[in-house]
Amino acid sequence: MMNYIWGGIMVVSVLSGIATNRIDQVSQSILSGATQAVELCVTLLGMLVLWGGLTEIMQVSGLSDLLGKLLSPVVKWLFPELKYHNKARNAIALSMAANVLGLGNAATPLGLKAMDELQQINRNSYVASNSMVTFVVLNSVSIQLIPTGLAVLRNKYHSAAPMEVMIPIWVVSIISVVVGVGLAFLLNRRRKRHD
Amino acid sequence: MTDIGVYVVPCMVLVIIGYGMFRKVPVLDTFLGGAYEGMQTMVRLLPTLVGFITAVTMFQSSGALDMLMVAFRPVADFIGTPVEVIPLALLHPISGGGATALLSDLFARYGPDSYIGRIASVMCGSDETTFYAVTVYYGSVGVNRTRHTLLAALIADISVVMSSAFIVTFLL
């Protein structure tokens, strides 16, 4: 699908440039766009390298395991079906901890591990279980505590206070988690009655 | 509010390094290993960003973005958000790289501390790439009937778009 979206943007841009007689600007932006992207990458590179290193320390020192333990009551509450499945619950707690800390590199492999555990106790391996739905919805909204990447980008464009958006982000994140997970729960229950 | 923000990152660094040293982790060696992986992530991200930033700047300079915003103005007015952030709201669930490209474009044009810049920041900071999560997570275990996952996730995305402007006005 991404192929059509990206291709569509490019084709529409050229056609609308011709139609609105702004083809000069379009031609210019083809040349400058790529350079801008590399400049942005260089800015973000520093942050990614720095946080890549710091998060590795969090994992090796056991700090992320510690947070995983702290999150285990939340996991119990969010995944009532996993009452007797410790392994799956631990995997979910670790992956959530990685997401809360913003450990991008670690979060995906830990999330995949959790999905693997959930699949092992899934009754029908082609159909998503209720716990899977909740888990994937939780991964599609942000539960990151410190928006470091965003702060770096804001800083690049000379924000006077790159971190000022943190508390609004928490509030909006909580709203979206409540909406997403709440809806998953509601639809989970409805489906159970039909089974 | 902004005072707390200033302390967050330094304190996090302090806790990470402090706890690492307390647990006798070779902090520098570990840092270097992880930092190298971070660099590889950037190398993987660079082609995506080149592709999308070029597309976004073309889309903007051709006038197509203006037309899209005219079309979406009623929707934006209805939910009380500036129409300038609507393209971001549309692209964010589909492509993280594309959203980063659009966000930096908004910052360059309006500034990160403007009303539009703040709303765009909150929208991006409160949401992940929905389609990526759904395809990668379900793909890895071979589940193809995802039931109501996409519905719940997309409605959560809509709740982010609808609440961002209100929360920014209220808190900042």
Interface residues (C-beta under 8 A of the other chain):
Chain A: M1 M2 I5 W6 I9 M10 V12 S13 V14 S16 G17 T20 R22 I23 Q25 V26 Q28 S29 I30 S32 G33 A34 Q36 A37 V38 L40 C41 L44 L45 L48 V49 L50 W51 G52 G53 L54 T55 E56 I57 M58 V60 S61 G62 L63 G104 N105 T108 G111 L112 M115 D116 L118 Q119 N122 S125 Y126 V127 A128 M132 V133 F135 V136 V137 N139 S140 V141 S142 Q144 I146 P147 T148 L150 A151 L153 R154 K156 Y157 H158 S159 A160 A161 P162 M163 E164 V165 M166 I167 P168 I169 V171 V172 S173 I175 S176 V177 V179 G180 V181 L183 A184 L187 N188 R191
Chain B: M1 T2 I4 G5 V6 V8 V9 M12 V13 V15 I16 I17 Y19 G20 F22 R23 V25 V27 T30 F31 L32 G33 G34 A35 Y36 E37 G38 M39 T41 M42 L45 L46 L49 V50 G51 F52 I53 T54 A55 V56 T57 M58 F59 Q60 S61 S62 G63 A64 M67 P93 I94 S95 G98 T100 A101 L103 S104 F107 A108 G111 P112 D113 G117 R118 S121 V122 M123 C124 G125 S126 D127 E128 T129 T130 F131 A133 V134 V136 Y137 Y138 S140 V141 G142 V143 N144 R145 T146 R147 H148 T149 L151 A152 A153 I155 A156 D157 S159 V160 S163 S164 I167 V168 L171 L172
